[in-house]
Amino acid sequence: MGKKDKASNKVQDLKGRVKEKVGSATGNEDLRTKGQTDRTKASLKDAGEKVKDAVSNVKGAVKGK
């Protein structure tokens, strides 16, 4: 996973956490839901990057043989 992608995903996750906490504290359900959505998107992006890394590693191992 690229460092830039990893950092971007982490920032999105943190923003989501903040939105979720502020939404919960203020009773703003829409903001809380947006925070959860941001966190979910960041998690999905991380999973996609991990799959790309795994595929790349497999391709490298196959070419190496």
HELIX and SHEET records of a PDB file:
HELIX    1   1 LYS A    3  THR A   26  1                                  24    
HELIX    2   2 GLU A   29  GLY A   64  1                                  36    
END                                                                             
